[in-house]
């Protein structure tokens, strides 16, 4: 996958033995485009079907919330931080990884 250059650079420096679950999931999604697309489409589908907020799992393995807002012709994904503020991750793969971790916790 030639997307998510910043994430690829970051994960290349992370020792897999010390990586947290979110980093491992992001690496898995980067390595397998089909898995990334399935998780990404599942997240998108939840919002298309009317969800205003979707659950995800953050770095500390806490359930958090993901929100999608439309600005112009683009969608912006934001995550509810532990401090109660919404923030936008640097690259969308982190949002997809958080949602994929939440999906994994439901299996």
SELOSE-274340 format. One record per residue: residue number from 1; residue in three letters; x negated, y negated, z of N, C-alpha, C in turn. Coordinates in Angstrom, 1 decimal. Layout:
REM SELOSE-274340
R   nr  rest     nc1     nc2     nc3    cac1    cac2    cac3     cc1     cc2     cc3
R  NUM   ala       X       Y       Z       X       Y       Z       X       Y       Z
...
***
This chain:
REM SELOSE-274340
R   nr  rest     nc1     nc2     nc3    cac1    cac2    cac3     cc1     cc2     cc3
R    1   unk    -0.9     1.2     0.0     0.0     0.0     0.0    -0.9    -1.2     0.0
R    2   unk    -0.7    -2.1    -0.9    -1.5    -3.3    -1.0    -0.9    -4.5    -0.3
R    3   unk     0.1    -4.3     0.5     0.7    -5.3     1.2     0.1    -5.3     2.6
R    4   unk     0.5    -6.3     3.4     0.1    -6.4     4.8    -1.4    -6.3     5.1
R    5   unk    -2.1    -7.2     4.4    -3.5    -7.2     4.4    -4.0    -7.5     5.8
R    6   unk    -3.4    -8.4     6.5    -3.8    -8.8     7.9    -3.6    -7.6     8.8
R    7   unk    -2.5    -6.9     8.7    -2.3    -5.7     9.5    -3.3    -4.6     9.2
R    8   unk    -3.6    -4.4     7.9    -4.6    -3.4     7.5    -6.0    -3.7     8.1
R    9   unk    -6.4    -5.0     8.1    -7.6    -5.4     8.6    -7.7    -5.2    10.1
R   10   unk    -6.6    -5.5    10.8    -6.5    -5.4    12.3    -6.6    -3.9    12.6
R   11   unk    -5.8    -3.1    12.0    -5.7    -1.6    12.3    -7.0    -0.9    12.0
R   12   unk    -7.8    -1.4    11.0    -9.1    -0.8    10.7   -10.1    -1.0    11.9
R   13   unk    -9.9    -2.0    12.7   -10.8    -2.2    13.9   -10.3    -1.5    15.1
R   14   unk    -9.1    -1.0    15.1    -8.5    -0.3    16.3    -8.9     1.2    16.3
R   15   unk    -9.4     1.6    17.5    -9.8     3.0    17.7    -8.5     3.8    17.9
R   16   unk    -8.3     4.8    17.0    -7.0     5.5    17.1    -6.8     6.2    18.4
R   17   unk    -7.8     6.5    19.1    -7.7     7.2    20.4    -7.1     6.2    21.5
R   18   unk    -7.4     4.9    21.3    -7.0     3.9    22.2    -5.7     3.1    21.7
R   19   unk    -5.2     3.4    20.6    -4.1     2.6    20.0    -2.8     2.9    20.8
R   20   unk    -2.0     1.8    20.9    -0.7     2.0    21.5     0.3     2.6    20.5
R   21   unk     1.4     3.0    21.0     2.4     3.6    20.0     2.8     2.7    18.9
R   22   unk     2.9     1.4    19.1     3.3     0.5    18.0     2.2     0.5    16.9
R   23   unk     0.9     0.4    17.3    -0.2     0.4    16.4    -0.3     1.8    15.6
R   24   unk     0.0     2.9    16.3     0.0     4.2    15.6     1.1     4.3    14.6
R   25   unk     2.3     3.7    15.0     3.4     3.8    14.0     3.1     2.9    12.8
R   26   unk     2.6     1.7    13.1     2.3     0.8    12.0     1.2     1.4    11.0
R   27   unk     0.3     2.1    11.6    -0.8     2.8    10.8    -0.1     3.9     9.9
R   28   unk     0.8     4.6    10.6     1.5     5.7     9.9     2.3     5.1     8.7
R   29   unk     3.0     4.0     8.9     3.8     3.4     7.9     2.9     2.8     6.7
R   30   unk     1.7     2.3     7.1     0.8     1.8     6.1     0.3     3.0     5.2
R   31   unk     0.1     4.1     5.9    -0.5     5.3     5.2     0.5     6.0     4.3
R   32   unk     1.8     5.8     4.6     2.8     6.6     3.8     3.9     5.6     3.4
R   33   unk     3.8     5.2     2.1     4.7     4.2     1.6     6.2     4.7     1.6
R   34   unk     6.4     6.0     1.4     7.8     6.6     1.5     8.4     6.5     2.9
R   35   unk     7.6     6.8     3.9     8.0     6.6     5.3     8.3     5.2     5.6
R   36   unk     7.5     4.3     5.1     7.7     2.8     5.3     9.0     2.4     4.7
R   37   unk     9.2     2.8     3.4    10.4     2.4     2.7    11.7     2.9     3.4
R   38   unk    11.7     4.2     3.9    12.8     4.7     4.6    13.2     3.9     5.8
R   39   unk    12.1     3.6     6.6    12.4     2.8     7.9    12.8     1.4     7.5
R   40   unk    12.2     0.8     6.5    12.6    -0.5     6.1    14.0    -0.6     5.6
R   41   unk    14.4     0.4     4.8    15.7     0.4     4.3    16.8     0.6     5.4
R   42   unk    16.4     1.5     6.3    17.3     1.7     7.4    17.6     0.5     8.2
R   43   unk    16.5    -0.3     8.5    16.6    -1.6     9.2    17.5    -2.5     8.4
R   44   unk    17.2    -2.7     7.2    17.9    -3.6     6.3    19.4    -3.2     6.3
R   45   unk    19.7    -1.9     6.2    21.0    -1.4     6.1    21.8    -1.8     7.3
R   46   unk    21.2    -1.7     8.5    21.9    -2.1     9.8    22.4    -3.5     9.7
R   47   unk    21.5    -4.4     9.2    21.9    -5.8     9.1    23.0    -6.0     8.0
R   48   unk    22.8    -5.4     6.9    23.8    -5.5     5.8    25.2    -5.0     6.3
R   49   unk    25.2    -4.0     7.1    26.5    -3.5     7.6    27.1    -4.4     8.8
R   50   unk    26.4    -5.5     9.1    27.0    -6.4    10.0    26.4    -6.6    11.3
R   51   unk    25.3    -5.9    11.6    24.7    -6.0    12.9    24.0    -7.4    13.0
R   52   unk    24.2    -8.1    14.1    23.5    -9.4    14.3    22.2    -9.2    14.9
R   53   unk    22.1    -8.2    15.8    20.9    -7.8    16.5    20.7    -6.3    16.5
R   54   unk    19.5    -5.9    16.3    19.1    -4.5    16.2    18.1    -4.2    17.3
R   55   unk    18.1    -3.0    17.9    17.1    -2.7    18.9    15.8    -2.2    18.2
R   56   unk    14.7    -2.4    18.9    13.4    -1.9    18.6    12.6    -1.6    19.8
R   57   unk    11.4    -1.1    19.7    10.5    -0.8    20.8     9.2    -1.6    20.7
R   58   unk     8.9    -2.3    21.7     7.7    -3.2    21.6     6.4    -2.5    22.1
R   59   unk     5.3    -3.2    22.2     4.0    -2.6    22.5     4.0    -1.9    23.9
R   60   unk     4.8    -2.4    24.8     4.9    -1.9    26.2     5.9    -0.8    26.3
R   61   unk     6.4    -0.3    25.1     7.4     0.8    25.1     8.7     0.3    25.7
R   62   unk     9.0    -1.0    25.7    10.3    -1.5    26.2    11.2    -1.7    25.0
R   63   unk    12.5    -1.5    25.3    13.5    -1.8    24.2    13.6    -3.3    24.1
R   64   unk    13.6    -3.8    22.9    13.7    -5.2    22.6    14.7    -5.4    21.5
R   65   unk    14.9    -6.6    21.1    15.9    -6.9    20.1    15.2    -7.5    18.8
R   66   unk    15.8    -7.2    17.7    15.3    -7.7    16.4    16.5    -8.5    15.8
R   67   unk    16.2    -9.7    15.3    17.3   -10.5    14.6    16.8   -10.9    13.2
R   68   unk    17.8   -11.0    12.3    17.5   -11.4    10.9    18.3   -12.6    10.6
R   69   unk    17.6   -13.6    10.1    18.3   -14.9     9.7    17.9   -15.2     8.3
R   70   unk    18.8   -15.8     7.5    18.5   -16.1     6.1    18.2   -17.6     6.1
R   71   unk    17.0   -17.9     5.4    16.6   -19.3     5.2    16.3   -19.4     3.7
R   72   unk    17.2   -20.2     3.0    17.1   -20.3     1.6    17.4   -18.9     1.0
R   73   unk    16.5   -18.4     0.2    16.7   -17.1    -0.4    16.0   -16.0     0.3
R   74   unk    15.3   -16.3     1.4    14.5   -15.3     2.1    15.1   -15.0     3.5
R   75   unk    14.8   -13.8     4.0    15.2   -13.4     5.3    14.0   -13.5     6.2
R   76   unk    14.2   -14.0     7.4    13.2   -14.1     8.5    13.6   -13.1     9.6
R   77   unk    12.7   -12.3    10.0    12.9   -11.4    11.1    12.2   -11.9    12.3
R   78   unk    13.0   -11.9    13.5    12.4   -12.4    14.7    12.6   -11.3    15.8
R   79   unk    11.7   -11.4    16.8    11.7   -10.4    17.9    11.9   -11.1    19.2
R   80   unk    12.7   -10.6    20.1    12.8   -11.1    21.4    11.7   -10.7    22.3
R   81   unk    10.9   -11.7    22.7     9.7   -11.4    23.5    10.1   -11.1    25.0
R   82   unk     9.2   -10.6    25.8     9.4   -10.4    27.2     9.7   -11.6    28.0
R   83   unk     9.3   -12.8    27.4     9.6   -14.1    28.1    10.9   -14.7    27.7
R   84   unk    11.7   -14.0    26.9    13.0   -14.4    26.5    13.0   -15.3    25.3
R   85   unk    11.9   -15.6    24.7    11.8   -16.4    23.4    11.8   -15.5    22.2
R   86   unk    12.3   -16.0    21.1    12.2   -15.3    19.8    11.0   -15.7    19.1
R   87   unk    10.3   -14.8    18.5     9.1   -15.1    17.7     9.1   -14.3    16.4
R   88   unk     8.4   -14.8    15.4     8.3   -14.1    14.2     6.9   -13.5    14.1
R   89   unk     6.8   -12.1    13.9     5.5   -11.5    13.7     4.8   -12.0    12.5
R   90   unk     3.5   -11.8    12.5     2.7   -12.3    11.3     3.1   -11.6    10.0
R   91   unk     3.4   -10.3    10.1     3.8    -9.5     8.9     5.0    -8.6     9.3
R   92   unk     5.8    -8.4     8.3     7.1    -7.7     8.5     6.9    -6.2     8.9
R   93   unk     5.7    -5.7     8.6     5.5    -4.3     9.0     5.7    -4.0    10.5
R   94   unk     5.3    -5.0    11.3     5.5    -4.9    12.8     6.9    -4.7    13.2
R   95   unk     7.8    -5.4    12.5     9.3    -5.3    12.8     9.7    -3.9    12.4
R   96   unk     9.3    -3.5    11.2     9.7    -2.1    10.7     9.2    -1.1    11.7
R   97   unk     7.9    -1.2    12.1     7.3    -0.3    13.1     8.1    -0.2    14.4
R   98   unk     8.5    -1.4    14.9     9.3    -1.5    16.1    10.6    -0.7    16.0
R   99   unk    11.3    -0.9    14.8    12.5    -0.3    14.6    12.3     1.2    14.4
R  100   unk    11.2     1.6    13.7    10.9     3.1    13.5    10.7     3.7    14.8
R  101   unk    10.0     3.1    15.7     9.7     3.6    17.1    11.0     3.8    17.8
R  102   unk    11.9     2.9    17.7    13.2     3.0    18.3    14.0     4.2    17.7
R  103   unk    13.9     4.3    16.4    14.6     5.5    15.8    14.0     6.8    16.3
R  104   unk    12.7     6.9    16.4    12.0     8.1    16.9    12.4     8.4    18.4
R  105   unk    12.7     7.3    19.2    13.1     7.6    20.6    14.5     8.2    20.6
R  106   unk    15.3     8.1    19.6    16.7     8.5    19.6    16.7    10.0    19.1
R  107   unk    15.6    10.6    18.6    15.7    11.9    18.1    15.4    12.9    19.2
***
